[in-house]
Every structure is written in C-alpha cells, then in structure tokens.
Amino acid sequence: MSICYLNGELLPLATARISVLDRGFIFGDGVYEVIPIFDDRPFRLDEHLTRLARSLDAIALPNPHTIPQWRALVSAVVTANPPSEISLYIQVTRGPAPRNHAAPIDPTPTVFAMVSPLTSTPAPLPVATITLADIRWARCDIKAVSLLPNVMFRSAAQAAGAYEALLIRDGWLTEGAASNVFVIADGRIKTPPHSCYILPGVTRDVLVTALKGSADEVLETAISKDELLAADEVWLTSSTRDLVPVASIDGCALGAAAPGPVFRRVTSHYTQYKRAMLVTVAPLNARQRISRPSA
Ligand SMILES: Cc1ncc(COP(=O)(O)O)c(C=O)c1O
C-alpha cells in the first residue's frame, strides 16, 4: 500500500483521515497540483510549486509552506514509496471549520499528498474527442479542487466512447476537460493564449518554450470552433500523459491521419527536450525532516 502525507505525517494511504467539516469536503474550497516523477526526478517541480502558490494566492489561502519546505515534503513522500514512474498529487484545502460560506479568518489548512502510478493513456492512441459547451466559471486559471464541470465533461466524453471533451466558450476553443489543446491550422501550430478561461498547463508551456525559435514555433492565439473542426492535426497536453494525438472530433476524422507528421516531429522534439531537462534534475534526497504546516 502506498504511503501518503497528511498534515505533517507520513502514513499508509488507507489509514489517512480528515474531518467531515473540512472545507475541501464541504465546499470544494481548496487547490491542487499533479507532478510527474521519473525515478525520483520530478519534472518541472518549481513550475508546479509556483502554480500551486499562485492558486493559493488566488483563493486568499496563505501558503502553508515555503518552497524549500514543499521540496522536502515532496522528497519525503516520494522516497517513502518504491522508486518508479509516478505522479504526485498535492492538495491544500482551507481545512476544518464550522460550515459557513465565508472563509474563516485564521484557517488551519489541510495539506495532503499521495502518489499514483504514472500509467500510459488508458485509451488506444490516437484518441476520439467530442466538443462540449464550456460551462465553467471565469477563473479556470486556478487549479481548484472543485472539479464538478470537469467530471461531467469527462463522463460525457466517456459515455460517447471518447477520451476527452474539447471545450467551446462562445464559439472559441478553451481547453480539454483535463488537458490543453494544440491544433495545426493554416500550416501553423496554434494554442489558445493564457487567460482566465484556461489552466496555464505546465506541459503546454514547456512545449511552447521547447518550440520557440524553431520552424514549429507555436502561435498563441484564439481558435474558433470552425477552425478546430477543420484542423489538420490536433493534440492534447498534460503532465501525466505528455502529448496525446487526436483522431476525431464529434465522430469526424481529422484532415491528416493521426498521429500526423507535425505531431510526430513535435513529440520527438518534446521527448528530447524533456530528457535533456530531466538529466539536470537532482534525484530527490532520502527522507527529510518535514514540518507541520503553519496554521
Ligand atoms: C483543465 C486542465 N487544463 C489543462 C491541464 C494540463 O495541465 P498540466 O500540463 O499542467 O498537467 C490539466 C491537467 O490536469 C487540466 O486539468
């Protein structure tokens, strides 16, 4: 059984307990991160910790840890489990409090972290997708644990025999239910720009940076639903799956047979870029002292 972290303790996942009054449970009042780790080497840890700090700031929940404390926590959880390809899930909620929508002035956050196997895509590649109306709120840039719309999107996709839902807001592509989206249109690689309607995906940003200055430089621009449906190639990005090629949208095959030539080229570039970055990452140290989050 895997070992998790809860409020300053390492313990078997099955024995971890939180209060039913935890605001994460009652209101979905919390934020999270998912970090891929390859044989004790976390990929883009600082970027994930920075995004976590940004999400906490956005919901006015004081960050319970400094960056070195977060690093020690990550190290402790990861090294308490067998080394392999894993994803580390970190969740911070506003903690237990009497039920009241207004946030307590002095919260005691709940800090939780667990590992899961970093499995390959559980769908045959390339994947089928559907489009759905993006009915979410206007702060999709916060990685919030309140994911009910995303649960509904992915469930609808699954019920339609698809892997992912591509979200359309007022005629414009935003992102996937749990991924960012890239398209090839007019011979250019395009992805929607950062805004309050998409999560600033770490993988998205790595790919944009990796391709900067090359012939495949990404154009960060608005993409209409019509442009999406007429695209030659489409792929999804996320930390646990890297790049996933799309075969069809709403039952219609894309222009180029997936995975298309640009996807193959870009994936190989991304894989090399990632490998080069990973070798510069020091493996996490053996178990370190971790302090309780400050109240
Ligand atoms: C809504 C949403 N957009 C984009 C992504 C991709 O982000 P990242 O590359 O940081 O995993 C995710 C990942 O879970 C997500 O949930």
PDBQT file of the ligand as one rigid body, heavy atoms in Angstrom, charges set to zero:
ROOT
HETATM    1  C1  LIG A 301      -8.370  21.746 -17.014  1.00  0.00    +0.000 C 
HETATM    2  C2  LIG A 301      -6.954  21.361 -17.295  1.00  0.00    +0.000 A 
HETATM    3  N1  LIG A 301      -6.296  22.001 -18.281  1.00  0.00    +0.000 NA
HETATM    4  C3  LIG A 301      -5.018  21.675 -18.584  1.00  0.00    +0.000 A 
HETATM    5  C4  LIG A 301      -4.348  20.664 -17.896  1.00  0.00    +0.000 A 
HETATM    6  C5  LIG A 301      -2.909  20.335 -18.239  1.00  0.00    +0.000 C 
HETATM    7  O1  LIG A 301      -2.040  20.931 -17.305  1.00  0.00    +0.000 OA
HETATM    8  P1  LIG A 301      -0.603  20.318 -16.966  1.00  0.00    +0.000 P 
HETATM    9  O2  LIG A 301       0.144  20.263 -18.248  1.00  0.00    +0.000 OA
HETATM   10  O3  LIG A 301      -0.017  21.276 -16.012  1.00  0.00    +0.000 OA
HETATM   11  O4  LIG A 301      -0.832  18.957 -16.388  1.00  0.00    +0.000 OA
HETATM   12  C6  LIG A 301      -4.991  19.998 -16.851  1.00  0.00    +0.000 A 
HETATM   13  C7  LIG A 301      -4.293  18.957 -16.087  1.00  0.00    +0.000 C 
HETATM   14  O5  LIG A 301      -4.849  18.265 -15.274  1.00  0.00    +0.000 OA
HETATM   15  C8  LIG A 301      -6.324  20.361 -16.533  1.00  0.00    +0.000 A 
HETATM   16  O6  LIG A 301      -6.979  19.752 -15.538  1.00  0.00    +0.000 OA
ENDROOT
TORSDOF 0
